[in-house]
């Protein structure tokens, strides 16, 4: 997950300047992505063991979800 985020973060921010994108690094934690929607609705999905392509699909799916 780290290599994917390191590589794609600048592009994600460039194409989504108004969307808050925050990365947190912590030892001993599992990689996870969170999406927060209107009315405080939040969804999360594990990224553990996923390839870069699978991570991209997971993030894209969360972005396209309208909660």
Chimera marker file (.cmm) of the C-alpha trace (Angstrom):
<marker_set name="trace">
<marker id="1" x="0.000" y="0.000" z="0.000" r="1" g="1" b="0" radius="0.5"/>
<marker id="2" x="2.848" y="2.377" z="0.815" r="1" g="1" b="0" radius="0.5"/>
<marker id="3" x="4.419" y="2.147" z="-2.654" r="1" g="1" b="0" radius="0.5"/>
<marker id="4" x="1.052" y="2.732" z="-4.325" r="1" g="1" b="0" radius="0.5"/>
<marker id="5" x="0.302" y="5.801" z="-2.209" r="1" g="1" b="0" radius="0.5"/>
<marker id="6" x="3.802" y="7.231" z="-2.583" r="1" g="1" b="0" radius="0.5"/>
<marker id="7" x="3.524" y="6.910" z="-6.343" r="1" g="1" b="0" radius="0.5"/>
<marker id="8" x="-0.067" y="8.101" z="-6.819" r="1" g="1" b="0" radius="0.5"/>
<marker id="9" x="-0.634" y="10.703" z="-4.084" r="1" g="1" b="0" radius="0.5"/>
<marker id="10" x="0.647" y="13.682" z="-6.138" r="1" g="1" b="0" radius="0.5"/>
<marker id="11" x="-1.616" y="12.743" z="-9.052" r="1" g="1" b="0" radius="0.5"/>
<marker id="12" x="-4.646" y="12.218" z="-6.803" r="1" g="1" b="0" radius="0.5"/>
<marker id="13" x="-4.144" y="15.665" z="-5.234" r="1" g="1" b="0" radius="0.5"/>
<marker id="14" x="-3.590" y="17.304" z="-8.623" r="1" g="1" b="0" radius="0.5"/>
<marker id="15" x="-6.845" y="15.906" z="-10.019" r="1" g="1" b="0" radius="0.5"/>
<marker id="16" x="-8.832" y="16.391" z="-6.794" r="1" g="1" b="0" radius="0.5"/>
<marker id="17" x="-7.537" y="19.644" z="-5.257" r="1" g="1" b="0" radius="0.5"/>
<marker id="18" x="-10.686" y="20.242" z="-3.190" r="1" g="1" b="0" radius="0.5"/>
<marker id="19" x="-10.878" y="16.677" z="-1.862" r="1" g="1" b="0" radius="0.5"/>
<marker id="20" x="-9.170" y="16.151" z="1.478" r="1" g="1" b="0" radius="0.5"/>
<marker id="21" x="-6.693" y="13.286" z="1.109" r="1" g="1" b="0" radius="0.5"/>
<marker id="22" x="-4.734" y="12.408" z="4.213" r="1" g="1" b="0" radius="0.5"/>
<marker id="23" x="-2.086" y="9.739" z="4.654" r="1" g="1" b="0" radius="0.5"/>
<marker id="24" x="-1.045" y="8.409" z="8.038" r="1" g="1" b="0" radius="0.5"/>
<marker id="25" x="1.872" y="6.102" z="8.597" r="1" g="1" b="0" radius="0.5"/>
<marker id="26" x="2.029" y="4.013" z="11.742" r="1" g="1" b="0" radius="0.5"/>
<marker id="27" x="4.109" y="0.996" z="12.674" r="1" g="1" b="0" radius="0.5"/>
<marker id="28" x="2.232" y="-2.173" z="13.505" r="1" g="1" b="0" radius="0.5"/>
<marker id="29" x="-1.059" y="-1.221" z="11.867" r="1" g="1" b="0" radius="0.5"/>
<marker id="30" x="-2.802" y="-2.798" z="8.914" r="1" g="1" b="0" radius="0.5"/>
<marker id="31" x="-3.191" y="-0.714" z="5.735" r="1" g="1" b="0" radius="0.5"/>
<marker id="32" x="-6.707" y="0.639" z="5.382" r="1" g="1" b="0" radius="0.5"/>
<marker id="33" x="-8.499" y="3.284" z="3.328" r="1" g="1" b="0" radius="0.5"/>
<marker id="34" x="-11.320" y="5.428" z="4.692" r="1" g="1" b="0" radius="0.5"/>
<marker id="35" x="-13.857" y="7.535" z="2.816" r="1" g="1" b="0" radius="0.5"/>
<marker id="36" x="-16.092" y="10.069" z="4.483" r="1" g="1" b="0" radius="0.5"/>
<marker id="37" x="-19.301" y="11.113" z="2.767" r="1" g="1" b="0" radius="0.5"/>
<marker id="38" x="-22.080" y="13.585" z="3.486" r="1" g="1" b="0" radius="0.5"/>
<marker id="39" x="-23.911" y="13.453" z="6.795" r="1" g="1" b="0" radius="0.5"/>
<marker id="40" x="-20.938" y="11.871" z="8.585" r="1" g="1" b="0" radius="0.5"/>
<marker id="41" x="-21.205" y="8.523" z="6.788" r="1" g="1" b="0" radius="0.5"/>
<marker id="42" x="-17.823" y="6.801" z="6.757" r="1" g="1" b="0" radius="0.5"/>
<marker id="43" x="-16.707" y="3.598" z="5.030" r="1" g="1" b="0" radius="0.5"/>
<marker id="44" x="-13.412" y="1.751" z="5.271" r="1" g="1" b="0" radius="0.5"/>
<marker id="45" x="-11.773" y="-1.143" z="3.485" r="1" g="1" b="0" radius="0.5"/>
<marker id="46" x="-8.630" y="-3.107" z="4.227" r="1" g="1" b="0" radius="0.5"/>
<marker id="47" x="-5.737" y="-2.868" z="1.775" r="1" g="1" b="0" radius="0.5"/>
<marker id="48" x="-3.761" y="-5.695" z="3.347" r="1" g="1" b="0" radius="0.5"/>
<marker id="49" x="-2.162" y="-7.981" z="0.782" r="1" g="1" b="0" radius="0.5"/>
<marker id="50" x="-3.620" y="-6.142" z="-2.219" r="1" g="1" b="0" radius="0.5"/>
<marker id="51" x="-1.650" y="-5.394" z="-5.374" r="1" g="1" b="0" radius="0.5"/>
<marker id="52" x="-1.324" y="-1.823" z="-6.644" r="1" g="1" b="0" radius="0.5"/>
<marker id="53" x="-4.077" y="-2.517" z="-9.184" r="1" g="1" b="0" radius="0.5"/>
<marker id="54" x="-6.402" y="-3.874" z="-6.488" r="1" g="1" b="0" radius="0.5"/>
<marker id="55" x="-5.698" y="-0.864" z="-4.261" r="1" g="1" b="0" radius="0.5"/>
<marker id="56" x="-6.505" y="1.451" z="-7.161" r="1" g="1" b="0" radius="0.5"/>
<marker id="57" x="-9.795" y="-0.381" z="-7.761" r="1" g="1" b="0" radius="0.5"/>
<marker id="58" x="-10.677" y="-0.208" z="-4.058" r="1" g="1" b="0" radius="0.5"/>
<marker id="59" x="-9.987" y="3.529" z="-3.825" r="1" g="1" b="0" radius="0.5"/>
<marker id="60" x="-11.842" y="4.197" z="-7.079" r="1" g="1" b="0" radius="0.5"/>
<marker id="61" x="-14.824" y="2.233" z="-5.806" r="1" g="1" b="0" radius="0.5"/>
<marker id="62" x="-14.965" y="4.308" z="-2.630" r="1" g="1" b="0" radius="0.5"/>
<marker id="63" x="-14.701" y="7.547" z="-4.613" r="1" g="1" b="0" radius="0.5"/>
<marker id="64" x="-17.574" y="6.506" z="-6.878" r="1" g="1" b="0" radius="0.5"/>
<marker id="65" x="-19.777" y="5.407" z="-3.977" r="1" g="1" b="0" radius="0.5"/>
<marker id="66" x="-22.375" y="7.922" z="-2.934" r="1" g="1" b="0" radius="0.5"/>
<marker id="67" x="-22.912" y="6.265" z="0.458" r="1" g="1" b="0" radius="0.5"/>
<link id1="1" id2="2" r="1" g="1" b="0" radius="0.2"/>
<link id1="2" id2="3" r="1" g="1" b="0" radius="0.2"/>
<link id1="3" id2="4" r="1" g="1" b="0" radius="0.2"/>
<link id1="4" id2="5" r="1" g="1" b="0" radius="0.2"/>
<link id1="5" id2="6" r="1" g="1" b="0" radius="0.2"/>
<link id1="6" id2="7" r="1" g="1" b="0" radius="0.2"/>
<link id1="7" id2="8" r="1" g="1" b="0" radius="0.2"/>
<link id1="8" id2="9" r="1" g="1" b="0" radius="0.2"/>
<link id1="9" id2="10" r="1" g="1" b="0" radius="0.2"/>
<link id1="10" id2="11" r="1" g="1" b="0" radius="0.2"/>
<link id1="11" id2="12" r="1" g="1" b="0" radius="0.2"/>
<link id1="12" id2="13" r="1" g="1" b="0" radius="0.2"/>
<link id1="13" id2="14" r="1" g="1" b="0" radius="0.2"/>
<link id1="14" id2="15" r="1" g="1" b="0" radius="0.2"/>
<link id1="15" id2="16" r="1" g="1" b="0" radius="0.2"/>
<link id1="16" id2="17" r="1" g="1" b="0" radius="0.2"/>
<link id1="17" id2="18" r="1" g="1" b="0" radius="0.2"/>
<link id1="18" id2="19" r="1" g="1" b="0" radius="0.2"/>
<link id1="19" id2="20" r="1" g="1" b="0" radius="0.2"/>
<link id1="20" id2="21" r="1" g="1" b="0" radius="0.2"/>
<link id1="21" id2="22" r="1" g="1" b="0" radius="0.2"/>
<link id1="22" id2="23" r="1" g="1" b="0" radius="0.2"/>
<link id1="23" id2="24" r="1" g="1" b="0" radius="0.2"/>
<link id1="24" id2="25" r="1" g="1" b="0" radius="0.2"/>
<link id1="25" id2="26" r="1" g="1" b="0" radius="0.2"/>
<link id1="26" id2="27" r="1" g="1" b="0" radius="0.2"/>
<link id1="27" id2="28" r="1" g="1" b="0" radius="0.2"/>
<link id1="28" id2="29" r="1" g="1" b="0" radius="0.2"/>
<link id1="29" id2="30" r="1" g="1" b="0" radius="0.2"/>
<link id1="30" id2="31" r="1" g="1" b="0" radius="0.2"/>
<link id1="31" id2="32" r="1" g="1" b="0" radius="0.2"/>
<link id1="32" id2="33" r="1" g="1" b="0" radius="0.2"/>
<link id1="33" id2="34" r="1" g="1" b="0" radius="0.2"/>
<link id1="34" id2="35" r="1" g="1" b="0" radius="0.2"/>
<link id1="35" id2="36" r="1" g="1" b="0" radius="0.2"/>
<link id1="36" id2="37" r="1" g="1" b="0" radius="0.2"/>
<link id1="37" id2="38" r="1" g="1" b="0" radius="0.2"/>
<link id1="38" id2="39" r="1" g="1" b="0" radius="0.2"/>
<link id1="39" id2="40" r="1" g="1" b="0" radius="0.2"/>
<link id1="40" id2="41" r="1" g="1" b="0" radius="0.2"/>
<link id1="41" id2="42" r="1" g="1" b="0" radius="0.2"/>
<link id1="42" id2="43" r="1" g="1" b="0" radius="0.2"/>
<link id1="43" id2="44" r="1" g="1" b="0" radius="0.2"/>
<link id1="44" id2="45" r="1" g="1" b="0" radius="0.2"/>
<link id1="45" id2="46" r="1" g="1" b="0" radius="0.2"/>
<link id1="46" id2="47" r="1" g="1" b="0" radius="0.2"/>
<link id1="47" id2="48" r="1" g="1" b="0" radius="0.2"/>
<link id1="48" id2="49" r="1" g="1" b="0" radius="0.2"/>
<link id1="49" id2="50" r="1" g="1" b="0" radius="0.2"/>
<link id1="50" id2="51" r="1" g="1" b="0" radius="0.2"/>
<link id1="51" id2="52" r="1" g="1" b="0" radius="0.2"/>
<link id1="52" id2="53" r="1" g="1" b="0" radius="0.2"/>
<link id1="53" id2="54" r="1" g="1" b="0" radius="0.2"/>
<link id1="54" id2="55" r="1" g="1" b="0" radius="0.2"/>
<link id1="55" id2="56" r="1" g="1" b="0" radius="0.2"/>
<link id1="56" id2="57" r="1" g="1" b="0" radius="0.2"/>
<link id1="57" id2="58" r="1" g="1" b="0" radius="0.2"/>
<link id1="58" id2="59" r="1" g="1" b="0" radius="0.2"/>
<link id1="59" id2="60" r="1" g="1" b="0" radius="0.2"/>
<link id1="60" id2="61" r="1" g="1" b="0" radius="0.2"/>
<link id1="61" id2="62" r="1" g="1" b="0" radius="0.2"/>
<link id1="62" id2="63" r="1" g="1" b="0" radius="0.2"/>
<link id1="63" id2="64" r="1" g="1" b="0" radius="0.2"/>
<link id1="64" id2="65" r="1" g="1" b="0" radius="0.2"/>
<link id1="65" id2="66" r="1" g="1" b="0" radius="0.2"/>
<link id1="66" id2="67" r="1" g="1" b="0" radius="0.2"/>
</marker_set>
